[in-house]
Amino acid sequence: MEFISEFFLFLKERKKWWLIPLIVIFVILGSLIFLTNGSALAPFIYSLF
C-alpha cells in the first residue's frame, strides 16, 4: 500500500493528473480480463476489442 500512496504523492507533486484516467482504464480492463478468464463471457468480451 505504500507504493500506491507514494505514487499519488508523485502525481500531486509533479502535477501529472492526466495519468489518473489512464491508470483507471488499465485497472478496469485488466480486472475485466482477469475475472472473465475461462468463463462463458470471454468470447463476448474479446470481441469488443
C-alpha beads as a LAMMPS data file, in Angstrom:
LAMMPS data file: protein, C-alpha beads

49 atoms
48 bonds

1 atom types
1 bond types

-500.0 500.0 xlo xhi
-500.0 500.0 ylo yhi
-500.0 500.0 zlo zhi

Masses

1 110.0

Atoms # bond

1 1 1 0.000 0.000 0.000
2 1 1 2.982 2.293 0.472
3 1 1 3.657 2.184 -3.265
4 1 1 0.171 3.487 -4.028
5 1 1 0.443 6.366 -1.572
6 1 1 3.889 7.308 -2.907
7 1 1 2.561 7.168 -6.448
8 1 1 -0.280 9.566 -5.630
9 1 1 2.164 11.894 -3.898
10 1 1 4.294 11.801 -7.052
11 1 1 1.255 12.693 -9.174
12 1 1 0.377 15.540 -6.836
13 1 1 3.901 16.938 -6.713
14 1 1 4.620 16.684 -10.442
15 1 1 1.079 17.718 -11.479
16 1 1 0.599 14.628 -13.653
17 1 1 -3.162 14.478 -13.183
18 1 1 -3.686 13.248 -16.749
19 1 1 -2.239 9.864 -15.732
20 1 1 -5.112 9.061 -13.356
21 1 1 -7.780 8.295 -16.024
22 1 1 -5.261 6.216 -17.950
23 1 1 -4.412 4.132 -14.884
24 1 1 -8.094 3.689 -14.013
25 1 1 -8.854 2.404 -17.521
26 1 1 -5.929 -0.029 -17.372
27 1 1 -7.071 -1.332 -13.982
28 1 1 -10.654 -1.798 -15.192
29 1 1 -9.588 -3.588 -18.372
30 1 1 -7.103 -5.766 -16.501
31 1 1 -9.641 -6.789 -13.891
32 1 1 -12.247 -7.453 -16.592
33 1 1 -9.877 -9.762 -18.448
34 1 1 -8.779 -11.440 -15.221
35 1 1 -12.308 -12.040 -13.954
36 1 1 -13.637 -13.381 -17.256
37 1 1 -10.700 -15.697 -17.858
38 1 1 -12.103 -19.151 -18.551
39 1 1 -15.732 -18.113 -18.305
40 1 1 -18.513 -18.224 -20.883
41 1 1 -18.361 -14.425 -21.196
42 1 1 -14.797 -14.396 -22.517
43 1 1 -15.680 -14.643 -26.241
44 1 1 -18.057 -11.684 -25.917
45 1 1 -15.527 -9.538 -24.051
46 1 1 -12.737 -10.263 -26.529
47 1 1 -14.997 -9.486 -29.479
48 1 1 -15.326 -5.916 -28.166
49 1 1 -11.650 -5.310 -28.749

Bonds

1 1 1 2
2 1 2 3
3 1 3 4
4 1 4 5
5 1 5 6
6 1 6 7
7 1 7 8
8 1 8 9
9 1 9 10
10 1 10 11
11 1 11 12
12 1 12 13
13 1 13 14
14 1 14 15
15 1 15 16
16 1 16 17
17 1 17 18
18 1 18 19
19 1 19 20
20 1 20 21
21 1 21 22
22 1 22 23
23 1 23 24
24 1 24 25
25 1 25 26
26 1 26 27
27 1 27 28
28 1 28 29
29 1 29 30
30 1 30 31
31 1 31 32
32 1 32 33
33 1 33 34
34 1 34 35
35 1 35 36
36 1 36 37
37 1 37 38
38 1 38 39
39 1 39 40
40 1 40 41
41 1 41 42
42 1 42 43
43 1 43 44
44 1 44 45
45 1 45 46
46 1 46 47
47 1 47 48
48 1 48 49
